[in-house]
């Protein structure tokens, strides 16, 4: 299972939110590149970058940070937040994104999102299936839709999607453990999907459980920044698994 630390960006700084609420913003580092280099030094190969300004503005904003991290590290970056047009995608990939994540766009403009899958291929486009009470949430989690998470994933799987990041918003930033039950349900219904668990990871012990469930990756945010999980532990896990 891939270990994927998260770097969330507001005004060029590395921050974390609780349950996606912008008023809970906590700045952890003024320099996201510094954070990315620490991850790379610990043997980590992947990073999940979220442009929170972009999510609010509905277009890519912090692509310069993406460019900096892509050009000064060897990390494979998946980038999301506010990607709403062909131009946004062009900028993201040109700035060094290895993959992009589309969430709101997959709800609000399925035709465009499907055209991205066709154009860039299923290994480049990740479906963001962020949910609250198993209902898909959009617009930086400010809005809840009527779409149920499992049928939503199934629909896009039939359109060729391989990778899905699923964040249970009620767990995000709470450090109370991930949504094991939800992931179990999703993997039972869509066993071939490459599911990336996100939200609520609080201790190292949760990581092997997600691996055993056949999650393809896990995104870890606040637990790293709050020193609940050390980079040393993650380094050892990567080397031995």
MDAnalysis code that builds the backbone (N, CA, C; Angstrom):
import MDAnalysis as mda
import numpy as np

u = mda.Universe.empty(723, n_residues=241, atom_resindex=np.repeat(np.arange(241), 3), trajectory=True)
u.add_TopologyAttr("name", ["N", "CA", "C"] * 241)
u.add_TopologyAttr("resid", np.arange(1, 242))
u.add_TopologyAttr("resname", ["UNK", "UNK", "UNK", "UNK", "UNK", "UNK", "UNK", "UNK", "UNK", "UNK", "UNK", "UNK", "UNK", "UNK", "UNK", "UNK", "UNK", "UNK", "UNK", "UNK", "UNK", "UNK", "UNK", "UNK", "UNK", "UNK", "UNK", "UNK", "UNK", "UNK", "UNK", "UNK", "UNK", "UNK", "UNK", "UNK", "UNK", "UNK", "UNK", "UNK", "UNK", "UNK", "UNK", "UNK", "UNK", "UNK", "UNK", "UNK", "UNK", "UNK", "UNK", "UNK", "UNK", "UNK", "UNK", "UNK", "UNK", "UNK", "UNK", "UNK", "UNK", "UNK", "UNK", "UNK", "UNK", "UNK", "UNK", "UNK", "UNK", "UNK", "UNK", "UNK", "UNK", "UNK", "UNK", "UNK", "UNK", "UNK", "UNK", "UNK", "UNK", "UNK", "UNK", "UNK", "UNK", "UNK", "UNK", "UNK", "UNK", "UNK", "UNK", "UNK", "UNK", "UNK", "UNK", "UNK", "UNK", "UNK", "UNK", "UNK", "UNK", "UNK", "UNK", "UNK", "UNK", "UNK", "UNK", "UNK", "UNK", "UNK", "UNK", "UNK", "UNK", "UNK", "UNK", "UNK", "UNK", "UNK", "UNK", "UNK", "UNK", "UNK", "UNK", "UNK", "UNK", "UNK", "UNK", "UNK", "UNK", "UNK", "UNK", "UNK", "UNK", "UNK", "UNK", "UNK", "UNK", "UNK", "UNK", "UNK", "UNK", "UNK", "UNK", "UNK", "UNK", "UNK", "UNK", "UNK", "UNK", "UNK", "UNK", "UNK", "UNK", "UNK", "UNK", "UNK", "UNK", "UNK", "UNK", "UNK", "UNK", "UNK", "UNK", "UNK", "UNK", "UNK", "UNK", "UNK", "UNK", "UNK", "UNK", "UNK", "UNK", "UNK", "UNK", "UNK", "UNK", "UNK", "UNK", "UNK", "UNK", "UNK", "UNK", "UNK", "UNK", "UNK", "UNK", "UNK", "UNK", "UNK", "UNK", "UNK", "UNK", "UNK", "UNK", "UNK", "UNK", "UNK", "UNK", "UNK", "UNK", "UNK", "UNK", "UNK", "UNK", "UNK", "UNK", "UNK", "UNK", "UNK", "UNK", "UNK", "UNK", "UNK", "UNK", "UNK", "UNK", "UNK", "UNK", "UNK", "UNK", "UNK", "UNK", "UNK", "UNK", "UNK", "UNK", "UNK", "UNK", "UNK", "UNK", "UNK", "UNK", "UNK", "UNK", "UNK", "UNK", "UNK", "UNK", "UNK", "UNK"])
u.atoms.positions = np.array([
    [0.832, -1.200, 0.000],
    [0.000, 0.000, 0.000],
    [0.868, 1.253, 0.000],
    [0.504, 2.188, -0.857],
    [1.304, 3.420, -0.958],
    [1.007, 4.368, 0.204],
    [2.073, 4.948, 0.729],
    [1.952, 5.977, 1.773],
    [2.008, 7.336, 1.077],
    [0.956, 8.137, 1.271],
    [0.847, 9.412, 0.543],
    [0.582, 10.553, 1.534],
    [1.621, 11.241, 1.976],
    [1.370, 12.382, 2.865],
    [0.659, 13.505, 2.105],
    [-0.070, 14.316, 2.853],
    [-0.826, 15.417, 2.240],
    [-0.176, 16.758, 2.541],
    [-0.172, 17.607, 1.530],
    [0.222, 19.015, 1.721],
    [-0.952, 19.858, 1.230],
    [-1.631, 20.503, 2.163],
    [-2.750, 21.382, 1.812],
    [-2.242, 22.817, 1.815],
    [-2.613, 23.563, 0.772],
    [-2.021, 24.903, 0.608],
    [-3.073, 26.012, 0.625],
    [-2.829, 26.994, 1.469],
    [-3.578, 28.255, 1.455],
    [-2.544, 29.373, 1.456],
    [-2.696, 30.292, 0.509],
    [-1.783, 31.450, 0.373],
    [-0.315, 31.017, 0.388],
    [-0.048, 29.897, -0.297],
    [1.327, 29.431, -0.434],
    [1.895, 28.748, 0.793],
    [1.073, 28.567, 1.839],
    [1.564, 27.957, 3.081],
    [0.950, 26.577, 3.287],
    [1.669, 25.733, 4.028],
    [1.210, 24.382, 4.328],
    [0.288, 24.444, 5.554],
    [-0.961, 24.071, 5.359],
    [-1.958, 24.189, 6.431],
    [-2.717, 22.879, 6.595],
    [-3.515, 22.789, 7.656],
    [-4.507, 21.719, 7.787],
    [-5.804, 22.347, 8.255],
    [-6.904, 21.764, 7.790],
    [-8.233, 22.173, 8.238],
    [-8.850, 21.009, 9.018],
    [-9.925, 21.281, 9.728],
    [-10.705, 20.225, 10.373],
    [-12.046, 20.133, 9.660],
    [-12.387, 18.937, 9.182],
    [-13.628, 18.689, 8.435],
    [-13.819, 19.667, 7.270],
    [-12.699, 20.121, 6.700],
    [-12.775, 20.992, 5.527],
    [-13.226, 22.414, 5.833],
    [-13.265, 22.768, 7.115],
    [-13.739, 24.105, 7.505],
    [-12.574, 25.094, 7.476],
    [-12.679, 26.077, 6.593],
    [-11.584, 27.038, 6.404],
    [-11.305, 27.866, 7.664],
    [-12.310, 28.017, 8.520],
    [-12.107, 28.825, 9.739],
    [-11.245, 28.091, 10.767],
    [-10.990, 26.785, 10.533],
    [-10.167, 26.004, 11.474],
    [-8.698, 25.941, 11.014],
    [-8.369, 26.723, 10.014],
    [-7.022, 26.676, 9.400],
    [-5.910, 26.773, 10.448],
    [-4.953, 25.860, 10.330],
    [-3.758, 25.908, 11.180],
    [-2.544, 25.833, 10.266],
    [-1.667, 26.809, 10.372],
    [-0.463, 26.824, 9.515],
    [0.624, 25.977, 10.182],
    [1.161, 25.017, 9.412],
    [2.229, 24.157, 9.938],
    [3.598, 24.555, 9.399],
    [3.623, 25.117, 8.228],
    [4.904, 25.522, 7.660],
    [4.658, 26.571, 6.586],
    [5.479, 27.622, 6.604],
    [5.347, 28.700, 5.613],
    [5.879, 28.246, 4.253],
    [6.627, 27.119, 4.265],
    [7.324, 26.694, 3.058],
    [6.993, 25.230, 2.711],
    [5.990, 25.005, 1.848],
    [5.613, 23.627, 1.496],
    [6.748, 22.803, 0.882],
    [7.682, 23.457, 0.200],
    [8.809, 22.725, -0.406],
    [9.646, 22.049, 0.674],
    [9.840, 22.759, 1.773],
    [10.592, 22.224, 2.915],
    [9.926, 20.928, 3.420],
    [8.603, 20.972, 3.531],
    [7.827, 19.825, 3.999],
    [7.995, 18.660, 3.010],
    [7.868, 18.968, 1.721],
    [7.997, 17.938, 0.683],
    [9.376, 17.278, 0.734],
    [10.413, 18.082, 0.954],
    [11.780, 17.534, 1.017],
    [11.948, 16.612, 2.218],
    [11.301, 16.963, 3.337],
    [11.357, 16.088, 4.521],
    [10.713, 14.740, 4.207],
    [9.597, 14.774, 3.490],
    [8.931, 13.521, 3.101],
    [9.860, 12.692, 2.212],
    [10.454, 13.350, 1.244],
    [11.335, 12.639, 0.312],
    [12.530, 12.038, 1.047],
    [13.076, 12.775, 1.989],
    [14.223, 12.287, 2.771],
    [13.876, 11.049, 3.585],
    [12.578, 10.889, 3.890],
    [12.133, 9.717, 4.665],
    [11.789, 8.536, 3.756],
    [12.154, 8.645, 2.474],
    [11.925, 7.520, 1.557],
    [10.528, 7.486, 0.958],
    [9.767, 8.563, 1.186],
    [8.407, 8.631, 0.640],
    [8.496, 9.030, -0.826],
    [7.670, 8.409, -1.652],
    [7.726, 8.659, -3.104],
    [6.554, 9.462, -3.631],
    [5.482, 9.549, -2.813],
    [4.237, 10.163, -3.309],
    [3.776, 11.276, -2.385],
    [3.091, 12.242, -2.964],
    [2.507, 13.301, -2.134],
    [1.191, 13.754, -2.764],
    [0.255, 14.100, -1.900],
    [-1.081, 14.554, -2.310],
    [-1.140, 16.046, -1.991],
    [-1.191, 16.874, -3.022],
    [-1.221, 18.326, -2.811],
    [-2.619, 18.847, -3.116],
    [-3.171, 19.594, -2.168],
    [-4.493, 20.174, -2.367],
    [-4.391, 21.697, -2.348],
    [-4.858, 22.285, -3.427],
    [-4.897, 23.734, -3.582],
    [-6.219, 24.231, -2.981],
    [-6.200, 24.548, -1.676],
    [-7.444, 24.940, -1.009],
    [-7.949, 26.293, -1.500],
    [-7.015, 27.175, -1.886],
    [-7.444, 28.450, -2.503],
    [-8.156, 28.154, -3.821],
    [-7.611, 27.192, -4.554],
    [-8.202, 26.791, -5.834],
    [-9.600, 26.205, -5.655],
    [-9.757, 25.382, -4.600],
    [-11.068, 24.771, -4.336],
    [-12.121, 25.847, -4.098],
    [-11.710, 26.914, -3.426],
    [-12.639, 28.020, -3.132],
    [-12.899, 28.874, -4.369],
    [-11.836, 29.075, -5.160],
    [-11.931, 29.989, -6.319],
    [-12.477, 29.302, -7.575],
    [-12.561, 27.961, -7.537],
    [-13.002, 27.163, -8.694],
    [-12.071, 27.277, -9.900],
    [-10.808, 27.500, -9.645],
    [-9.772, 27.392, -10.681],
    [-8.430, 27.238, -9.983],
    [-7.453, 26.711, -10.678],
    [-6.136, 26.473, -10.076],
    [-5.506, 27.795, -9.628],
    [-4.928, 27.803, -8.412],
    [-4.321, 29.026, -7.869],
    [-2.841, 28.801, -7.540],
    [-2.569, 27.759, -6.742],
    [-1.207, 27.564, -6.216],
    [-0.318, 26.674, -7.091],
    [-0.374, 26.902, -8.415],
    [0.417, 26.034, -9.305],
    [1.916, 26.301, -9.197],
    [2.296, 27.477, -8.703],
    [3.733, 27.785, -8.550],
    [4.355, 26.881, -7.476],
    [3.577, 26.610, -6.433],
    [4.054, 25.694, -5.379],
    [4.209, 24.292, -5.956],
    [3.236, 23.885, -6.748],
    [3.292, 22.583, -7.422],
    [4.559, 22.492, -8.272],
    [4.804, 23.536, -9.031],
    [5.968, 23.600, -9.923],
    [7.271, 23.469, -9.131],
    [7.313, 24.183, -8.011],
    [8.499, 24.189, -7.144],
    [8.779, 22.784, -6.593],
    [7.730, 22.143, -6.063],
    [7.904, 20.808, -5.467],
    [8.251, 19.785, -6.555],
    [7.599, 19.905, -7.713],
    [7.868, 18.961, -8.813],
    [9.277, 19.108, -9.358],
    [9.780, 20.341, -9.411],
    [11.104, 20.556, -10.013],
    [12.253, 20.336, -9.015],
    [11.946, 20.418, -7.704],
    [13.036, 20.329, -6.715],
    [13.006, 19.056, -5.879],
    [12.047, 18.161, -6.190],
    [12.040, 16.828, -5.561],
    [11.711, 15.811, -6.661],
    [11.828, 14.530, -6.317],
    [11.428, 13.465, -7.253],
    [10.076, 12.874, -6.879],
    [9.348, 13.560, -6.008],
    [8.054, 13.039, -5.556],
    [7.059, 12.975, -6.709],
    [6.242, 11.912, -6.708],
    [5.144, 11.819, -7.679],
    [3.937, 12.500, -7.032],
    [3.483, 13.560, -7.669],
    [2.462, 14.417, -7.057],
    [1.096, 14.159, -7.659],
    [0.119, 13.930, -6.755],
    [-1.254, 14.013, -7.247],
    [-1.811, 15.334, -6.720],
    [-2.439, 16.079, -7.629],
    [-2.806, 17.464, -7.346],
    [-4.308, 17.660, -7.530],
    [-4.927, 18.328, -6.578],
    [-6.356, 18.601, -6.687],
    [-6.717, 19.923, -6.038],
    [-7.964, 20.315, -6.249],
    [-8.453, 21.566, -5.657],
    [-8.756, 22.584, -6.728],
    [-10.032, 22.704, -7.094],
    [-10.447, 23.759, -8.022],
    [-10.178, 23.508, -9.487],
    [-9.858, 22.272, -9.855],
    [-9.604, 21.982, -11.270],
    [-10.946, 21.855, -11.997],
    [-11.251, 22.866, -12.807],
    [-12.595, 22.947, -13.383],
    [-12.610, 23.096, -14.905],
    [-11.443, 23.248, -15.518],
    [-11.423, 23.473, -16.969],
    [-10.236, 22.753, -17.598],
    [-10.273, 22.639, -18.926],
    [-9.143, 22.045, -19.659],
    [-7.867, 22.832, -19.384],
    [-8.022, 24.141, -19.274],
    [-6.867, 25.013, -19.013],
    [-6.251, 24.715, -17.642],
    [-7.115, 24.502, -16.617],
    [-6.616, 24.150, -15.271],
    [-5.785, 22.872, -15.331],
    [-6.290, 21.889, -16.069],
    [-5.586, 20.611, -16.177],
    [-4.255, 20.781, -16.896],
    [-4.298, 21.561, -17.957],
    [-3.090, 21.848, -18.730],
    [-2.024, 22.471, -17.813],
    [-2.433, 23.442, -16.996],
    [-1.504, 24.115, -16.070],
    [-0.966, 23.107, -15.051],
    [-1.869, 22.283, -14.487],
    [-1.452, 21.320, -13.455],
    [-0.423, 20.341, -13.996],
    [-0.697, 19.747, -15.153],
    [0.253, 18.781, -15.723],
    [1.545, 19.468, -16.173],
    [1.424, 20.659, -16.719],
    [2.609, 21.426, -17.134],
    [3.471, 21.832, -15.948],
    [2.822, 21.998, -14.796],
    [3.555, 22.401, -13.585],
    [4.153, 21.205, -12.854],
    [3.922, 20.000, -13.387],
    [4.605, 18.827, -12.831],
    [3.744, 17.817, -12.108],
    [2.418, 17.974, -12.160],
    [1.559, 16.966, -11.518],
    [1.707, 15.632, -12.238],
    [1.778, 14.562, -11.458],
    [1.858, 13.211, -12.009],
    [0.442, 12.699, -12.285],
    [-0.466, 13.064, -11.369],
    [-1.891, 12.743, -11.508],
    [-2.686, 13.949, -11.027],
    [-3.950, 14.031, -11.450],
    [-4.816, 15.072, -10.874],
    [-6.052, 14.389, -10.282],
    [-6.625, 15.051, -9.281],
    [-7.852, 14.557, -8.671],
    [-8.998, 15.506, -8.993],
    [-10.082, 14.938, -9.498],
    [-11.284, 15.720, -9.781],
    [-12.426, 15.239, -8.911],
    [-13.004, 16.161, -8.149],
    [-14.120, 15.801, -7.281],
    [-15.394, 16.511, -7.709],
    [-15.471, 17.814, -7.404],
    [-16.677, 18.593, -7.734],
    [-16.996, 18.522, -9.223],
    [-15.962, 18.570, -10.044],
    [-16.163, 18.574, -11.503],
    [-16.844, 17.276, -11.963],
    [-16.526, 16.168, -11.292],
    [-17.110, 14.877, -11.655],
    [-18.609, 14.829, -11.343],
    [-19.031, 15.706, -10.406],
    [-20.451, 15.804, -10.056],
    [-21.137, 16.816, -10.973],
    [-20.495, 17.976, -11.122],
    [-21.164, 19.115, -11.771],
    [-21.012, 19.159, -13.289],
    [-19.960, 18.506, -13.796],
    [-19.766, 18.500, -15.246],
    [-19.149, 17.160, -15.666],
    [-19.997, 16.130, -15.594],
    [-19.535, 14.759, -15.878],
    [-18.953, 14.644, -17.278],
    [-19.531, 15.351, -18.239],
    [-19.055, 15.269, -19.630],
    [-17.606, 15.714, -19.732],
    [-17.285, 16.830, -19.060],
    [-15.913, 17.348, -19.089],
    [-14.970, 16.366, -18.392],
    [-15.380, 15.876, -17.216],
    [-14.534, 14.950, -16.465],
    [-14.270, 13.676, -17.278],
    [-15.303, 13.183, -17.942],
    [-15.138, 11.981, -18.776],
    [-14.197, 12.248, -19.952],
    [-14.228, 13.479, -20.461],
    [-13.316, 13.820, -21.565],
    [-11.862, 13.828, -21.086],
    [-11.650, 14.201, -19.812],
    [-10.287, 14.161, -19.249],
    [-9.798, 12.716, -19.149],
    [-10.686, 11.822, -18.716],
    [-10.312, 10.391, -18.607],
    [-9.904, 9.880, -19.989],
    [-10.705, 10.253, -21.004],
    [-10.421, 9.806, -22.382],
    [-9.111, 10.407, -22.898],
    [-8.879, 11.679, -22.592],
    [-7.699, 12.376, -23.127],
    [-6.396, 11.979, -22.423],
    [-6.420, 11.950, -21.092],
    [-5.173, 11.742, -20.334],
    [-4.952, 10.292, -19.898],
    [-6.028, 9.505, -19.882],
    [-5.892, 8.095, -19.497],
    [-6.218, 7.868, -18.032],
    [-6.582, 6.626, -17.736],
    [-7.079, 6.307, -16.395],
    [-5.996, 6.335, -15.315],
    [-4.733, 6.304, -15.696],
    [-3.677, 6.367, -14.680],
    [-3.335, 7.800, -14.283],
    [-3.852, 8.765, -15.028],
    [-3.535, 10.175, -14.751],
    [-4.653, 10.899, -14.002],
    [-5.869, 10.337, -14.084],
    [-7.030, 11.014, -13.503],
    [-7.563, 10.201, -12.323],
    [-7.653, 10.846, -11.157],
    [-8.191, 10.204, -9.955],
    [-9.572, 10.790, -9.679],
    [-10.496, 9.929, -9.325],
    [-11.823, 10.401, -8.925],
    [-11.793, 10.747, -7.436],
    [-12.182, 11.966, -7.119],
    [-12.310, 12.372, -5.715],
    [-13.733, 12.096, -5.259],
    [-13.894, 11.095, -4.402],
    [-15.232, 10.737, -3.910],
    [-15.313, 11.074, -2.428],
    [-15.366, 12.373, -2.131],
    [-15.402, 12.828, -0.746],
    [-16.851, 12.864, -0.291],
    [-17.098, 12.320, 0.898],
    [-18.502, 12.193, 1.289],
    [-18.740, 12.450, 2.767],
    [-19.996, 12.749, 3.049],
    [-20.495, 12.940, 4.398],
    [-21.752, 12.087, 4.492],
    [-21.834, 11.214, 5.473],
    [-22.974, 10.279, 5.567],
    [-23.197, 9.531, 4.243],
    [-22.087, 9.168, 3.596],
    [-22.108, 8.435, 2.315],
    [-22.725, 9.218, 1.157],
    [-22.885, 10.537, 1.333],
    [-23.353, 11.405, 0.247],
    [-22.173, 12.247, -0.229],
    [-21.992, 12.314, -1.547],
    [-20.868, 13.050, -2.129],
    [-20.980, 14.550, -1.806],
    [-19.850, 15.132, -1.378],
    [-19.799, 16.577, -1.088],
    [-18.935, 17.263, -2.132],
    [-19.267, 18.511, -2.449],
    [-18.560, 19.246, -3.511],
    [-18.204, 20.662, -3.053],
    [-17.507, 21.372, -3.959],
    [-17.131, 22.775, -3.721],
    [-16.346, 22.952, -2.424],
    [-15.212, 22.240, -2.363],
    [-14.378, 22.327, -1.155],
    [-15.143, 21.874, 0.075],
    [-16.062, 20.914, -0.140],
    [-16.893, 20.316, 0.917],
    [-17.919, 21.285, 1.498],
    [-18.131, 22.402, 0.817],
    [-19.099, 23.378, 1.321],
    [-20.534, 22.954, 0.983],
    [-20.679, 22.058, 0.010],
    [-22.021, 21.627, -0.425],
    [-22.124, 20.105, -0.406],
    [-23.309, 19.626, -0.016],
    [-23.558, 18.175, -0.080],
    [-24.484, 17.907, -1.266],
    [-24.242, 16.834, -1.991],
    [-25.113, 16.496, -3.119],
    [-26.045, 15.353, -2.710],
    [-26.897, 14.933, -3.627],
    [-27.793, 13.796, -3.342],
    [-27.180, 12.478, -3.800],
    [-25.959, 12.543, -4.324],
    [-25.344, 11.335, -4.882],
    [-24.779, 10.437, -3.791],
    [-25.116, 9.162, -3.877],
    [-24.565, 8.173, -2.933],
    [-23.163, 7.783, -3.405],
    [-22.248, 7.612, -2.461],
    [-20.847, 7.403, -2.813],
    [-20.607, 6.136, -3.652],
    [-21.232, 5.006, -3.307],
    [-20.924, 3.768, -4.033],
    [-21.443, 3.797, -5.476],
    [-22.705, 4.179, -5.727],
    [-23.141, 4.300, -7.131],
    [-22.307, 5.316, -7.931],
    [-21.866, 6.378, -7.243],
    [-21.020, 7.405, -7.882],
    [-19.707, 6.789, -8.367],
    [-19.075, 6.000, -7.500],
    [-17.816, 5.326, -7.866],
    [-18.072, 4.323, -8.997],
    [-19.158, 3.559, -8.876],
    [-19.479, 2.545, -9.899],
    [-19.685, 3.179, -11.271],
    [-20.358, 4.320, -11.285],
    [-20.626, 5.008, -12.554],
    [-19.306, 5.332, -13.258],
    [-18.364, 5.895, -12.484],
    [-17.092, 6.280, -13.107],
    [-16.187, 5.095, -13.367],
    [-16.363, 4.039, -12.601],
    [-15.589, 2.814, -12.887],
    [-15.995, 2.276, -14.261],
    [-17.278, 2.383, -14.575],
    [-17.737, 1.910, -15.894],
    [-17.223, 2.818, -17.015],
    [-16.767, 4.028, -16.635],
    [-16.139, 4.937, -17.609],
    [-14.610, 4.835, -17.591],
    [-14.097, 3.829, -16.891],
    [-12.660, 3.568, -16.940],
    [-11.837, 4.047, -15.767],
    [-12.462, 4.692, -14.767],
    [-11.676, 5.172, -13.617],
    [-11.067, 3.995, -12.862],
    [-9.766, 4.120, -12.536],
    [-9.071, 3.112, -11.733],
    [-8.881, 3.579, -10.289],
    [-8.432, 4.859, -10.167],
    [-8.055, 5.390, -8.857],
    [-9.184, 6.225, -8.257],
    [-9.456, 5.976, -6.982],
    [-10.465, 6.762, -6.259],
    [-9.901, 7.152, -4.898],
    [-9.945, 8.454, -4.600],
    [-9.635, 8.910, -3.244],
    [-10.970, 9.126, -2.548],
    [-11.165, 8.453, -1.441],
    [-12.405, 8.636, -0.690],
    [-12.082, 9.197, 0.696],
    [-12.551, 10.412, 0.936],
    [-12.394, 11.039, 2.245],
    [-13.756, 11.072, 2.923],
    [-13.817, 10.528, 4.128],
    [-15.020, 10.697, 4.934],
    [-14.833, 12.014, 5.684],
    [-15.606, 13.025, 5.279],
    [-15.425, 14.385, 5.805],
    [-15.608, 14.447, 7.315],
    [-16.515, 13.624, 7.836],
    [-16.760, 13.658, 9.282],
    [-15.527, 13.227, 10.075],
    [-14.617, 12.509, 9.400],
    [-13.400, 12.020, 10.066],
    [-12.206, 12.954, 9.850],
    [-12.269, 13.774, 8.797],
    [-11.084, 14.504, 8.347],
    [-10.573, 15.493, 9.395],
    [-9.293, 15.342, 9.738],
    [-8.657, 16.252, 10.691],
    [-9.045, 16.006, 12.135],
    [-9.843, 14.955, 12.376],
    [-10.327, 14.696, 13.741],
    [-9.377, 13.812, 14.551],
    [-8.455, 13.128, 13.858],
    [-7.504, 12.217, 14.508],
    [-8.232, 11.166, 15.362],
    [-9.355, 10.658, 14.826],
    [-10.130, 9.663, 15.566],
    [-10.190, 8.326, 14.819],
    [-9.374, 8.183, 13.805],
    [-9.363, 6.932, 13.032],
    [-10.162, 7.075, 11.753],
    [-9.774, 6.291, 10.723],
    [-10.444, 6.377, 9.422],
    [-11.772, 5.616, 9.386],
    [-12.473, 5.731, 8.264],
    [-13.778, 5.078, 8.055],
    [-13.611, 3.650, 7.560],
    [-13.151, 2.763, 8.428],
    [-12.925, 1.374, 8.014],
    [-14.178, 0.756, 7.384],
    [-15.334, 0.977, 8.018],
    [-16.582, 0.367, 7.530],
    [-16.932, 0.829, 6.125],
    [-16.762, 2.133, 5.902],
    [-17.066, 2.690, 4.586],
    [-16.154, 2.078, 3.517],
    [-14.858, 1.999, 3.821],
    [-13.905, 1.451, 2.842],
    [-14.175, -0.023, 2.563],
    [-14.565, -0.740, 3.609],
    [-14.901, -2.164, 3.462],
    [-16.092, -2.319, 2.498],
    [-17.100, -1.468, 2.699],
    [-18.297, -1.469, 1.854],
    [-17.939, -1.183, 0.397],
    [-17.131, -0.123, 0.200],
    [-16.750, 0.283, -1.164],
    [-15.991, -0.849, -1.855],
    [-15.031, -1.440, -1.144],
    [-14.203, -2.484, -1.754],
    [-14.989, -3.776, -1.995],
    [-16.015, -3.990, -1.205],
    [-16.878, -5.159, -1.422],
    [-17.673, -4.983, -2.719],
    [-18.143, -3.761, -2.943],
    [-18.971, -3.460, -4.126],
    [-18.128, -3.238, -5.392],
    [-16.902, -2.705, -5.207],
    [-16.040, -2.408, -6.363],
    [-14.635, -2.943, -6.074],
    [-14.483, -4.282, -6.042],
    [-13.218, -4.885, -5.592],
    [-12.004, -4.555, -6.448],
    [-12.213, -4.153, -7.706],
    [-11.036, -3.908, -8.558],
    [-10.576, -2.444, -8.530],
    [-11.297, -1.603, -7.816],
    [-10.928, -0.184, -7.777],
    [-9.659, 0.002, -6.935],
    [-8.819, 0.955, -7.335],
    [-7.621, 1.276, -6.528],
    [-8.032, 2.372, -5.547],
    [-8.446, 1.938, -4.360],
    [-9.019, 2.860, -3.383],
    [-7.947, 3.450, -2.480],
    [-7.936, 4.773, -2.416],
    [-6.998, 5.496, -1.559],
    [-7.798, 6.060, -0.388],
    [-7.472, 5.561, 0.803],
    [-8.181, 5.995, 2.017],
    [-7.644, 7.345, 2.468],
    [-8.551, 8.193, 2.930],
    [-8.144, 9.540, 3.337],
    [-9.075, 10.046, 4.431],
    [-8.493, 10.692, 5.429],
    [-9.309, 11.304, 6.475],
    [-9.312, 10.504, 7.761],
    [-8.856, 11.146, 8.833],
    [-8.975, 10.550, 10.163],
    [-7.835, 9.679, 10.630],
    [-6.857, 9.414, 9.752],
    [-5.729, 8.555, 10.171],
    [-5.093, 9.203, 11.408],
    [-4.975, 8.419, 12.481],
    [-4.498, 9.021, 13.728],
    [-3.317, 8.301, 14.363],
    [-3.186, 6.991, 14.074],
    [-2.053, 6.242, 14.639],
    [-1.460, 5.336, 13.562],
    [-0.242, 4.942, 13.776],
    [0.441, 4.081, 12.810],
    [-0.288, 2.739, 12.652],
    [-0.854, 2.232, 13.762],
    [-1.510, 0.899, 13.747],
    [-2.654, 0.799, 12.754],
    [-3.240, 1.929, 12.373],
    [-4.358, 1.902, 11.422],
    [-3.888, 1.583, 9.996],
    [-2.621, 1.843, 9.738],
    [-2.088, 1.696, 8.378],
    [-2.105, 0.228, 7.910],
    [-1.556, -0.727, 8.702],
    [-1.603, -2.126, 8.260],
    [-3.037, -2.656, 8.098],
    [-3.981, -2.122, 8.879],
    [-5.385, -2.571, 8.761],
    [-5.922, -2.177, 7.388],
    [-5.642, -0.936, 6.976],
    [-6.087, -0.468, 5.651],
    [-5.418, -1.286, 4.540],
    [-4.147, -1.643, 4.759],
    [-3.424, -2.451, 3.763],
    [-4.065, -3.828, 3.633],
    [-4.421, -4.394, 4.772],
    [-5.052, -5.715, 4.797],
    [-6.417, -5.703, 4.098],
    [-7.095, -4.568, 4.175],
    [-8.406, -4.420, 3.528],
    [-8.283, -4.250, 2.015],
    [-7.035, -4.137, 1.546],
    [-6.750, -3.938, 0.112],
    [-6.922, -2.507, -0.380],
    [-6.777, -1.542, 0.524],
    [-6.683, -0.154, 0.052],
    [-5.375, -0.045, -0.727],
    [-5.400, 0.687, -1.825],
    [-4.204, 0.804, -2.677],
    [-3.236, 1.842, -2.110],
    [-3.791, 2.820, -1.380],
    [-2.959, 3.865, -0.801],
    [-3.658, 4.484, 0.402],
    [-2.895, 5.239, 1.164],
    [-3.483, 5.970, 2.293],
    [-2.876, 7.372, 2.333],
    [-3.764, 8.356, 2.466],
    [-3.323, 9.748, 2.576],
    [-3.280, 10.103, 4.054],
    [-2.132, 10.613, 4.482],
    [-1.961, 10.964, 5.902],
    [-1.623, 12.445, 5.990],
    [-2.380, 13.160, 6.804],
    [-2.159, 14.602, 6.927],
    [-1.813, 15.007, 8.342],
    [-2.844, 15.373, 9.087],
    [-2.645, 15.961, 10.416],
    [-1.830, 15.066, 11.344],
    [-1.995, 13.738, 11.233],
    [-1.268, 12.818, 12.129],
    [0.247, 12.998, 12.012],
    [0.715, 13.336, 10.802],
    [2.152, 13.602, 10.623],
    [2.505, 14.958, 11.238],
    [1.678, 15.967, 10.914],
    [1.986, 17.334, 11.372],
    [1.886, 17.490, 12.885],
    [1.035, 16.665, 13.498],
    [0.874, 16.722, 14.960],
    [1.746, 15.676, 15.671],
    [2.669, 15.067, 14.896],
    [3.612, 14.074, 15.434],
    [2.948, 12.858, 16.074],
    [1.769, 12.477, 15.571],
    [1.132, 11.245, 16.041],
    [1.743, 10.053, 15.304],
    [2.182, 10.290, 14.076],
    [2.871, 9.272, 13.277],
    [4.183, 9.902, 12.833],
    [5.284, 9.224, 13.108],
    [6.581, 9.808, 12.755],
    [6.995, 9.398, 11.337],
    [7.808, 10.231, 10.719],
    [8.326, 9.908, 9.389],
    [9.203, 8.660, 9.459],
    [9.824, 8.460, 10.613],
    [10.674, 7.272, 10.814],
    [9.820, 6.002, 10.719],
    [8.646, 6.028, 11.359],
    [7.735, 4.863, 11.310],
    [7.313, 4.579, 9.860],
    [7.014, 5.650, 9.146],
    [6.577, 5.495, 7.751],
    [7.718, 4.973, 6.878],
    [8.924, 5.468, 7.160],
    [10.108, 5.021, 6.414],
    [10.316, 3.524, 6.606],
    [10.220, 3.068, 7.859],
    [10.386, 1.641, 8.179],
    [9.310, 0.817, 7.487],
    [8.073, 1.311, 7.520],
    [6.956, 0.603, 6.875],
    [7.211, 0.437, 5.371],
    [7.648, 1.522, 4.738],
    [7.908, 1.492, 3.292],
    [9.023, 0.490, 2.976],
    [10.064, 0.480, 3.805],
    [11.208, -0.411, 3.550],
    [10.861, -1.871, 3.767],
    [9.930, -2.145, 4.699],
    [9.671, -3.552, 5.049],
    [8.416, -4.113, 4.392],
    [7.595, -3.267, 3.804],
    [6.356, -3.823, 3.236],
    [6.498, -4.107, 1.740],
])
